[in-house]
Amino acid sequence: MEGATFFYFHIGNISDYDRRILDEYQNSGDIEVKVLQEKYERPFYAWQLIEIQDCHMRSKYHSKWTAFIDIDERIHTTGKDKKFIDILNELDSTNSAEVKLPHLKVIKNGETPKFYESSDQVKKEIFTRKYTKAADPAWFASKAVIRPDRIGIMSIHEAIALEPGFKSVQLDANTVVFRHYKDTLHRVSGNDWAQNETISENPIDSKYTDFLAEKVVQKVENAYKKIPANCSTIPVYMTSSRDFPDPCDKILLTW
């Protein structure tokens, strides 16, 4: 909804149930899944560095702009009727190689359901609607969107080396932020991060979140909602002529 046209998902351990939604997006041509598996053992942090380099190299020769965003983060423009892609298009004619986005930490203090139940459940649980309390925008642990052909070396939060003649720019929080839905229940590096922060309500406009909810429900139901077969509508000759089993007696389950 902010203008991205393609996604790379880098995955390690993932359940068959969770993988189903990635398969749905991949089948529609919206994403490519890169499975992190090889003979070399690495600590988690090292795998994250591999992800960054892989995404940079994969997008370098076909993508004008590349964002490095975790699954619990969202890029969101704060200006009215303006997408992030519009902001990037305005920078096309400049020598910008890296666009740094301020970090907005949003408190995620609830559990995420493991399984799909209903459309109402999905609408209720969408991060952008459910979690609205946030700390003030900051530059610590900010994220960057880059022109991959203008960056020599990319790290997790920012570029380490720019090609000669190019620059890095910072965007104001009044223009765009990356919203980090930061856990306070299961965070490896500590759940008490919000105790020393100034917290206030920072919701996203309901017009945006309502439209997002409809899109998410549609995609989730494509992957997880079961619609029973109406065997009475299947012509008998389709099975009898080929001596196939009665379709109402045995349904082929693909998942």
PAZAPA-4460 file (N, C-alpha, C; in steps of 0.05 Angstrom, whole numbers, plus 32768, in hexadecimal, padded with zeros to 4 digits):
% residues 255
    n_x    n_y    n_z   ca_x   ca_y   ca_z    c_x    c_y    c_z   seq   type   mol
   8010   7FE8   8000   8000   8000   8000   8011   8019   8000     1      M     A
   802B   8016   8006   803D   802D   8005   804D   802E   7FEB     2      E     A
   8048   801A   7FD9   8055   801B   7FBF   8068   8005   7FB9     3      G     A
   806E   7FF3   7FCC   8080   7FDD   7FC6   8073   7FCA   7FB1     4      A     A
   8084   7FBF   7FA0   807A   7FAE   7F8A   8083   7F91   7F8C     5      T     A
   8097   7F8C   7F9D   80A1   7F70   7F9F   80AF   7F6D   7FBA     6      F     A
   80AE   7F54   7FC5   80B9   7F4F   7FDF   80CA   7F35   7FDE     7      F     A
   80E1   7F36   7FEC   80F0   7F1E   7FF1   80EC   7F17   800F     8      Y     A
   80E4   7EFE   8014   80E1   7EF4   802F   80F8   7EE0   8034     9      F     A
   8108   7EE6   8049   811D   7ED3   8051   8114   7EC4   8069    10      H     A
   8112   7EAA   8068   8107   7E9A   807D   811A   7E84   8086    11      I     A
   8118   7E7C   80A0   8127   7E65   80AB   8113   7E51   80B4    12      G     A
   8110   7E4E   80CE   80FC   7E3C   80D9   80E0   7E48   80D7    13      N     A
   80CE   7E3A   80CB   80B3   7E44   80C7   80A0   7E2C   80C6    14      I     A
   8089   7E2F   80D2   8075   7E19   80D3   8068   7E16   80B7    15      S     A
   805D   7DFF   80B2   804F   7DFA   8099   8037   7E0D   8097    16      D     A
   802A   7E12   80AE   8012   7E24   80AE   801A   7E40   80A7    17      Y     A
   8030   7E4A   80B2   8039   7E66   80AC   8043   7E68   808F    18      D     A
   8050   7E52   8086   805B   7E53   806B   8045   7E55   8056    19      R     A
   802D   7E4D   805D   8016   7E4D   804A   8011   7E6A   8040    20      R     A
   8012   7E7E   8051   800D   7E99   8048   8023   7EA3   8036    21      I     A
   803C   7E9B   803B   8051   7EA2   8029   804E   7E95   800E    22      L     A
   8045   7E7C   800E   8040   7E6F   7FF4   802A   7E7D   7FE5    23      D     A
   8016   7E87   7FF3   8000   7E96   7FE6   800A   7EAF   7FD8    24      E     A
   801B   7EBE   7FE6   8027   7ED6   7FD9   803A   7ECF   7FC3    25      Y     A
   8049   7EB9   7FC6   805B   7EB1   7FB1   804C   7EA7   7F98    26      Q     A
   8036   7E99   7F9C   8026   7E8F   7F86   801B   7EA7   7F75    27      N     A
   8015   7EBD   7F83   800A   7ED4   7F75   8020   7EE6   7F69    28      S     A
   8039   7EDF   7F6D   804F   7EED   7F61   8058   7F06   7F70    29      G     A
   804E   7F0A   7F89   8055   7F22   7F99   806F   7F20   7FA8    30      D     A
   8078   7F07   7FAD   8090   7F04   7FBD   80A1   7EED   7FB2    31      I     A
   80BA   7EEC   7FBC   80CB   7ED5   7FB8   80D6   7ECD   7FD3    32      E     A
   80D5   7EB4   7FD9   80DE   7EAA   7FF3   80FA   7E9E   7FF0    33      V     A
   810B   7EA8   8002   8127   7E9E   8003   812A   7E8F   801D    34      K     A
   812F   7E75   801B   8133   7E64   8033   8150   7E64   803B    35      V     A
   8154   7E6B   8055   816F   7E6E   805F   8178   7E52   8069    36      L     A
   8185   7E43   8057   818F   7E29   805F   81A9   7E24   804F    37      Q     A
   81BD   7E1B   805E   81D7   7E14   8052   81E6   7E04   8066    38      E     A
   81FE   7DFB   805F   820D   7DE9   8071   821B   7DF8   8088    39      K     A
   821E   7E13   8086   822C   7E22   809B   8219   7E2A   80B1    40      Y     A
   8221   7E24   80CA   8211   7E2D   80E1   8218   7E4A   80E7    41      E     A
   8204   7E5A   80EF   8209   7E76   80F5   81F7   7E7E   810D    42      R     A
   8200   7E90   811D   81EE   7E9C   8131   81D9   7EAD   8123    43      P     A
   81C3   7EB2   8131   81AC   7EC0   8125   81B5   7EDA   8118    44      F     A
   81C5   7EEA   8126   81CD   7F05   811C   81DB   7F02   8101    45      Y     A
   81EB   7EEE   80FE   81F9   7EEA   80E5   81E6   7EE3   80CE    46      A     A
   81D1   7ED5   80D4   81BD   7ECF   80BF   81AF   7EE9   80B6    47      W     A
   81AB   7EFB   80C9   819E   7F15   80C1   81B0   7F24   80AE    48      Q     A
   81CA   7F23   80B3   81DD   7F31   80A0   81DC   7F24   8085    49      L     A
   81DA   7F09   8084   81D8   7EFB   806A   81BE   7F04   805C    50      I     A
   81A8   7F06   806A   818F   7F0F   805E   8192   7F2A   8051    51      E     A
   819F   7F3D   805F   81A3   7F58   8054   81B2   7F58   803A    52      I     A
   81C9   7F49   803A   81DA   7F48   8022   81CB   7F3B   800B    53      Q     A
   81BC   7F25   8011   81AE   7F17   7FFD   8198   7F29   7FF0    54      D     A
   8189   7F37   8001   8174   7F49   7FF6   8180   7F5F   7FE5    55      C     A
   8197   7F6A   7FEF   81A4   7F80   7FE0   81AC   7F76   7FC4    56      H     A
   81B9   7F5F   7FC3   81C3   7F55   7FAA   81AC   7F4C   7F97    57      M     A
   8197   7F40   7FA2   8181   7F37   7F92   8172   7F4E   7F85    58      R     A
   8170   7F64   7F94   8160   7F7B   7F8A   8171   7F8F   7F7A    59      S     A
   818B   7F8C   7F7A   819C   7FA1   7F70   8198   7FA8   7F53    60      K     A
   8190   7F95   7F42   818F   7F9A   7F26   8173   7F9A   7F1A    61      Y     A
   815F   7F9A   7F2C   8143   7F9C   7F22   8132   7FAF   7F32    62      H     A
   813B   7FB7   7F49   812B   7FC8   7F5B   8138   7FE4   7F5D    63      S     A
   8128   7FF9   7F59   8132   8014   7F5D   8138   801A   7F7A    64      K     A
   8125   8012   7F8C   8128   8016   7FA8   8124   7FFC   7FB7    65      W     A
   8133   7FF8   7FCD   8131   7FE0   7FDD   812F   7FE7   7FFA    66      T     A
   811B   7FDC   8008   8118   7FE0   8025   811F   7FC6   8034    67      A     A
   812C   7FCA   804B   8134   7FB3   805C   8123   7FB4   8075    68      F     A
   810D   7FA5   8075   80F9   7FA8   808A   80F3   7F8C   8096    69      I     A
   80F2   7F8B   80B1   80EB   7F72   80BE   80CD   7F6D   80BD    70      D     A
   80C4   7F55   80C4   80A8   7F4E   80C2   8097   7F5C   80D6    71      I     A
   80A3   7F67   80EB   8094   7F76   80FF   8096   7F94   80FB    72      D     A
   809E   7F9D   80E3   80A1   7FB9   80DD   8091   7FC1   80C5    73      E     A
   8088   7FDA   80C4   8078   7FE5   80AE   8082   8001   80A7    74      R     A
   8085   8007   808D   808A   8022   8085   806F   8030   8081    75      I     A
   806D   8048   808D   8053   8056   808B   8058   8074   8088    76      H     A
   804D   807F   8073   804F   809C   806F   803B   80AA   8082    77      T     A
   8043   80C1   808D   8032   80CF   809F   8024   80E7   8092    78      T     A
   802C   80EE   8079   801E   8103   806B   8005   80F8   805E    79      G     A
   7FF2   810A   8059   7FD8   8103   804E   7FDA   80FE   8030    80      K     A
   7FCE   80E8   8027   7FCB   80E2   800A   7FE6   80E0   7FFC    81      D     A
   7FFA   80D5   800A   8014   80D3   7FFD   8021   80B8   8005    82      K     A
   8028   80A8   7FF1   8035   808E   7FF6   8053   8092   7FF8    83      K     A
   805F   807E   8004   807D   807F   8007   808A   807F   7FEB    84      F     A
   807E   8071   7FD8   808A   8070   7FBD   808A   808C   7FB1    85      I     A
   8076   809D   7FB8   8076   80B8   7FAE   808E   80C8   7FB8    86      D     A
   8094   80C4   7FD1   80AB   80D1   7FDD   80C5   80C8   7FD0    87      I     A
   80C7   80AE   7FCB   80E0   80A4   7FBE   80E2   80AE   7FA1    88      L     A
   80CB   80B0   7F94   80CC   80BB   7F78   80D6   80D7   7F77    89      N     A
   80D1   80E7   7F8C   80DA   8102   7F8D   80F9   8104   7F91    90      E     A
   8104   80ED   7F9B   8122   80EC   7F9F   8130   80E0   7F87    91      L     A
   8121   80D8   7F73   812E   80CA   7F5C   8143   80DC   7F4E    92      D     A
   813D   80F5   7F4C   814F   8107   7F3C   8167   8111   7F4D    93      S     A
   8169   8108   7F66   817F   8111   7F78   8194   80FB   7F78    94      T     A
   81AA   8100   7F86   81BF   80EC   7F88   81BD   80DD   7FA2    95      N     A
   81A4   80D9   7FAB   819F   80CA   7FC4   81A2   80AC   7FC0    96      S     A
   81B1   809F   7FD2   81B5   8082   7FD1   81A7   8074   7FE8    97      A     A
   81A3   8083   7FFE   8198   8077   8016   8184   808A   8022    98      E     A
   816C   8080   8029   8158   8091   8037   8153   8084   8052    99      V     A
   815A   8093   8067   8157   8089   8082   813C   8091   808D   100      K     A
   812E   807E   809A   8113   8082   80A5   8114   8082   80C3   101      L     A
   8107   8096   80D0   8106   8096   80ED   80F8   807D   80F8   102      P     A
   8100   8075   8110   80F7   805D   811D   80E0   8063   8131   103      H     A
   80C9   8059   812C   80B2   805C   813E   80AC   8042   814C   104      L     A
   80B2   8040   8165   80AE   8026   8174   8092   8026   817F   105      K     A
   8082   8012   8175   8066   800F   817D   8065   7FF7   8190   106      V     A
   8058   7FFA   81A7   8056   7FE5   81BB   8044   7FCE   81B1   107      I     A
   8050   7FB7   81AE   8040   7F9F   81A8   803F   7F8E   81C2   108      K     A
   802A   7F90   81D0   8027   7F84   81EB   8012   7F6E   81EB   109      N     A
   800D   7F62   81D4   7FFA   7F4C   81D2   8004   7F35   81C2   110      G     A
   7FF7   7F1E   81C5   7FFF   7F06   81B6   7FF3   7F07   819A   111      E     A
   8000   7EFA   8187   7FF6   7EF8   816C   7FEA   7EDC   8168   112      T     A
   7FD1   7EDA   815F   7FC5   7EC0   815C   7FD5   7EAE   8149   113      P     A
   7FD6   7E95   8150   7FE5   7E82   8140   7FD6   7E78   8128   114      K     A
   7FBB   7E79   812A   7FAB   7E6D   8114   7F94   7E80   810C   115      F     A
   7F8C   7E7E   80F3   7F76   7E8D   80E8   7F5C   7E82   80F3   116      Y     A
   7F4A   7E94   80FB   7F2F   7E8C   8105   7F19   7E99   80F4   117      E     A
   7F1B   7EB4   80F0   7F06   7EC2   80E1   7F10   7EDC   80D7   118      S     A
   7F01   7EE9   80C6   7F08   7F03   80BB   7F08   7F18   80D1   119      S     A
   7EF5   7F16   80E4   7EF4   7F29   80FB   7F0E   7F27   810C   120      D     A
   7F17   7F0E   810F   7F30   7F0B   811F   7F47   7F18   8111   121      Q     A
   7F49   7F15   80F7   7F5F   7F21   80E7   7F5F   7F3F   80E9   122      V     A
   7F47   7F4B   80E6   7F44   7F68   80E7   7F4C   7F73   8103   123      K     A
   7F45   7F64   8117   7F4B   7F6C   8132   7F69   7F6B   8139   124      K     A
   7F77   7F57   812D   7F92   7F51   8135   7FA7   7F5F   8124   125      E     A
   7F9F   7F6D   810F   7FB3   7F7A   80FD   7FC2   7F8F   810E   126      I     A
   7FDD   7F8D   810D   7FEE   7F9E   811E   7FE7   7FBB   811C   127      F     A
   7FE3   7FC5   8103   7FDF   7FE1   80FF   7FC5   7FEC   810B   128      T     A
   7FB2   7FDA   8112   7F9A   7FE3   811F   7F9B   7FDD   813D   129      R     A
   7FA7   7FC7   8145   7FA6   7FBE   8161   7FB9   7FCE   8172   130      K     A
   7FD1   7FD5   8168   7FE5   7FE1   8179   7FEA   7FFE   8170   131      Y     A
   7FE5   8011   8181   7FE6   802D   817A   7FF7   803E   818D   132      T     A
   8000   8033   81A3   8010   8041   81B6   802E   8040   81AE   133      K     A
   803B   8057   81AC   8056   8057   81A1   8068   806B   81B0   134      A     A
   8082   8066   81AE   8096   8079   81B8   809A   808F   81A4   135      A     A
   80A8   80A4   81AC   80AE   80B9   8199   80C1   80AF   8183   136      D     A
   80BE   80B9   816B   80D0   80B1   8155   80EE   80B6   815D   137      P     A
   80FF   80A4   8154   811C   80A7   815B   812C   809D   8143   138      A     A
   8146   80A3   8144   8158   809A   812F   8168   8081   8137   139      W     A
   8168   807B   8151   8176   8062   815A   8168   804A   814D   140      F     A
   8177   8038   8141   816D   8020   8134   8159   8027   811E   141      A     A
   815F   803D   8110   814E   8044   80F9   8153   8031   80E2   142      S     A
   8143   8032   80CE   8146   8020   80B6   8149   8032   809E   143      K     A
   8153   8025   8088   8159   8034   8070   814D   8027   8057   144      A     A
   8146   8037   8044   813D   802F   8029   8153   8038   8016   145      V     A
   815C   8027   8005   8174   802E   7FF5   816F   802B   7FD7   146      I     A
   817F   8039   7FC7   8183   8033   7FAB   8198   801E   7FAA   147      R     A
   8191   8004   7FA6   81A5   7FEF   7FA8   81BD   7FF1   7F96   148      P     A
   81B9   7FFE   7F7F   81D0   8001   7F6D   81E3   8017   7F76   149      D     A
   81DC   8027   7F8A   81ED   803C   7F94   81F9   8036   7FAF   150      R     A
   81F5   801E   7FB9   81FF   8016   7FD3   8214   8000   7FCF   151      I     A
   822B   8004   7FDD   8240   7FF0   7FDB   823C   7FD9   7FEF   152      G     A
   8238   7FE1   8008   8234   7FCD   801E   821C   7FD6   802F   153      I     A
   8209   7FC3   8034   81F2   7FC9   8044   81F3   7FBA   805E   154      M     A
   81EB   7FC7   8074   81E9   7FB9   808E   81CB   7FB9   8096   155      S     A
   81C5   7FB0   80AE   81A9   7FAC   80B6   819A   7FC6   80B7   156      I     A
   81A6   7FDB   80C3   8197   7FF4   80C7   819F   800A   80B3   157      H     A
   81B6   8008   80A7   81BF   801E   8096   81D5   8014   8083   158      E     A
   81DB   8024   806F   81F0   801D   805C   820B   8022   8069   159      A     A
   821E   8010   8064   8239   8013   806E   824A   8022   805A   160      I     A
   8245   801D   8040   8255   802A   802B   8243   8032   8014   161      A     A
   8245   804C   800C   8236   8056   7FF5   824A   8058   7FDD   162      L     A
   823F   8054   7FC5   824F   8058   7FAE   8257   8076   7FAC   163      E     A
   826E   807C   7FA0   8278   8098   7F9E   8263   80AA   7F91   164      P     A
   8260   80C2   7F9D   824F   80D6   7F91   8232   80D6   7F9B   165      G     A
   822C   80C3   7FAD   8210   80C1   7FB6   820F   80C7   7FD4   166      F     A
   81F7   80CD   7FDD   81F3   80D7   7FF9   81DC   80C8   8007   167      K     A
   81DC   80CB   8021   81C7   80C0   8032   81B5   80D7   803C   168      S     A
   819B   80D3   803D   8189   80E8   8046   8177   80DD   805C   169      V     A
   816E   80EE   806E   815B   80E7   8083   8140   80F4   807E   170      Q     A
   812B   80E4   8082   8110   80EF   807F   8104   80F5   809A   171      L     A
   80F5   810A   809C   80E9   8113   80B5   80D2   8101   80BD   172      D     A
   80CE   80FE   80D7   80B8   80EE   80E1   809C   80F9   80D9   173      A     A
   809B   8112   80D2   8082   811E   80C8   807C   8115   80AC   174      N     A
   808F   8108   809F   808B   80FE   8084   8087   80E0   8082   175      T     A
   8098   80D1   8090   8096   80B4   808F   80A5   80A8   80A7   176      V     A
   809C   8091   80B1   80AA   8083   80C6   80A9   8065   80BF   177      V     A
   80BB   8056   80CC   80B7   8039   80CB   80AE   8031   80E7   178      F     A
   8096   8026   80E8   8089   801F   8101   8092   8002   8108   179      R     A
   80A0   8001   811F   80AA   7FE7   8129   8097   7FDE   813F   180      H     A
   8088   7FC9   813A   8075   7FBE   814E   8086   7FAC   8161   181      Y     A
   8090   7FB9   8175   80A5   7FAE   8186   8099   7F9F   819E   182      K     A
   809F   7F85   81A0   8093   7F74   81B3   809C   7F7B   81D0   183      D     A
   8089   7F78   81E3   808F   7F7B   81FF   808A   7F61   820E   184      T     A
   8087   7F4B   8200   8081   7F31   820C   8097   7F1C   8207   185      L     A
   80A1   7F1C   81EE   80B3   7F06   81E7   80CD   7F10   81DA   186      H     A
   80D5   7F28   81DF   80EC   7F33   81D2   8106   7F28   81DE   187      R     A
   8118   7F1E   81CC   8130   7F11   81D5   8142   7F25   81E4   188      V     A
   8143   7F3D   81DB   8155   7F51   81E7   8148   7F61   81FE   189      S     A
   8131   7F57   8208   8124   7F64   821F   8108   7F6F   8219   190      G     A
   80F6   7F6B   822C   80DA   7F73   8228   80D4   7F8E   8235   191      N     A
   80E7   7F9A   8243   80E2   7FB3   8252   80EB   7FCC   8243   192      D     A
   80EE   7FCA   8229   80F9   7FE1   821A   80E8   7FFA   821C   193      W     A
   80CE   7FF8   8220   80BC   800F   8220   80BC   801E   823B   194      A     A
   80C8   8013   8250   80C6   801F   826A   80D2   803B   826C   195      Q     A
   80E7   8040   825C   80F4   805A   825D   80ED   806C   8245   196      N     A
   80D7   8065   8237   80CE   8074   8220   80B6   8085   8227   197      E     A
   80B3   809B   8218   809A   80AB   821A   8086   809F   8207   198      T     A
   8070   8094   8211   805D   8086   8200   8044   8096   81FD   199      I     A
   803A   8097   81E4   8021   80A5   81DE   8012   8096   81C8   200      S     A
   7FF9   809E   81C4   7FE9   8092   81AE   7FF3   809C   8193   201      E     A
   7FF7   808A   8181   8001   8091   8166   7FF4   807E   8151   202      N     A
   7FD9   8081   814E   7FCB   806F   813C   7FCE   8077   811F   203      P     A
   7FCA   8063   810D   7FC9   8069   80F1   7FAC   806E   80E9   204      I     A
   7FA8   8080   80D6   7F8D   8088   80CE   7F7C   806F   80C7   205      D     A
   7F63   806F   80D1   7F52   8058   80CE   7F4B   8053   80B0   206      S     A
   7F4B   8067   80A0   7F46   8063   8083   7F5B   8051   8077   207      K     A
   7F73   8054   8080   7F89   8043   8076   7F87   8027   8082   208      Y     A
   7F83   8025   809C   7F83   800B   80A9   7F6B   7FFA   80A1   209      T     A
   7F54   8007   809C   7F3D   7FF8   8094   7F41   7FEC   8078   210      D     A
   7F4D   7FFC   8066   7F53   7FF2   804C   7F67   7FDB   804D   211      F     A
   7F7C   7FDF   805E   7F90   7FCA   8062   7F83   7FB0   806D   212      L     A
   7F71   7FB3   8080   7F64   7F9C   808B   7F55   7F8B   8077   213      A     A
   7F47   7F99   8064   7F39   7F8A   8050   7F4C   7F7B   803D   214      E     A
   7F63   7F87   8037   7F77   7F7A   8026   7F83   7F62   8034   215      K     A
   7F89   7F65   804E   7F95   7F4F   805D   7F81   7F38   8060   216      V     A
   7F68   7F3E   8066   7F54   7F29   8069   7F51   7F19   804F   217      V     A
   7F51   7F27   8039   7F4E   7F1A   801F   7F65   7F06   801A   218      Q     A
   7F7E   7F0F   8020   7F95   7EFE   801B   7F96   7EE6   802F   219      K     A
   7F90   7EEC   8048   7F91   7ED7   805D   7F7C   7EC2   8057   220      V     A
   7F64   7ECA   804F   7F4F   7EB6   804A   7F55   7EA6   8031   221      E     A
   7F64   7EB1   801E   7F6C   7EA1   8007   7F7E   7E8A   800F   222      N     A
   7F8D   7E8F   8024   7FA1   7E7A   802D   7F95   7E67   8042   223      A     A
   7F83   7E71   8053   7F7B   7E61   806B   7F5E   7E5A   806D   224      Y     A
   7F4C   7E68   805F   7F30   7E62   8062   7F29   7E4A   8050   225      K     A
   7F1A   7E37   805B   7F11   7E20   804D   7EF4   7E23   8043   226      K     A
   7EEF   7E1F   802A   7ED4   7E1F   801F   7ECE   7E03   8016   227      I     A
   7EBB   7DF5   8023   7EB6   7DD9   801C   7EAD   7DD5   7FFF   228      P     A
   7EB5   7DBF   7FF4   7EAC   7DB8   7FD8   7E8E   7DB1   7FD8   229      A     A
   7E80   7DBC   7FC4   7E64   7DB4   7FC1   7E63   7D9E   7FAC   230      N     A
   7E65   7D86   7FB5   7E67   7D6F   7FA3   7E4E   7D6B   7F92   231      C     A
   7E37   7D75   7F9B   7E1F   7D71   7F8C   7E1F   7D80   7F71   232      S     A
   7E32   7D93   7F6F   7E33   7DA2   7F55   7E47   7D96   7F42   233      T     A
   7E55   7D80   7F4A   7E68   7D73   7F38   7E5A   7D5F   7F27   234      I     A
   7E5A   7D61   7F0C   7E4C   7D4E   7EFB   7E56   7D31   7F00   235      P     A
   7E44   7D1F   7F00   7E4B   7D03   7F06   7E5E   7CF8   7EF1   236      V     A
   7E5A   7D00   7ED8   7E6B   7CF4   7EC3   7E88   7CFB   7EC6   237      Y     A
   7E8F   7D10   7ED5   7EAB   7D18   7ED9   7EBA   7D03   7EE9   238      M     A
   7EAB   7CF4   7EF9   7EB8   7CDE   7F09   7EB2   7CC3   7EFD   239      T     A
   7E99   7CBE   7EF5   7E92   7CA3   7EEC   7E9F   7C9C   7ED1   240      S     A
   7EA3   7CB0   7EC0   7EAF   7CAA   7EA6   7ECC   7CA2   7EA8   241      S     A
   7ED9   7CAB   7EBD   7EF6   7CA4   7EC1   7EFA   7C91   7ED8   242      R     A
   7EE4   7C87   7EE3   7EE5   7C74   7EF9   7EF4   7C80   7F11   243      D     A
   7EEF   7C9A   7F16   7EFC   7CA7   7F2C   7EEB   7CA3   7F45   244      F     A
   7EF7   7CA7   7F5D   7EE8   7CA5   7F76   7ED3   7CBB   7F77   245      P     A
   7EBE   7CB7   7F86   7EAA   7CCB   7F8B   7EB7   7CE3   7F98   246      D     A
   7EB5   7CFB   7F8C   7EC3   7D12   7F98   7EB8   7D19   7FB3   247      P     A
   7E9F   7D12   7FB9   7E94   7D18   7FD3   7E9D   7D04   7FE8   248      C     A
   7EA8   7CED   7FDE   7EB2   7CD9   7FF1   7ECE   7CDE   7FF9   249      D     A
   7EDE   7CEA   7FE8   7EFA   7CEF   7FEE   7F02   7D09   7FE1   250      K     A
   7F09   7D1D   7FF1   7F13   7D37   7FE7   7F31   7D37   7FE8   251      I     A
   7F3E   7D3F   7FD3   7F5B   7D41   7FD2   7F63   7D5B   7FE1   252      L     A
   7F72   7D57   7FF7   7F7B   7D6E   8007   7F97   7D76   7FFE   253      L     A
   7F9A   7D8F   7FF4   7FB4   7D99   7FEC   7FC3   7DA5   8004   254      T     A
   7FB4   7DAD   8018   7FC0   7DB7   8031   7FAC   7DB6   8047   255      W     A
***
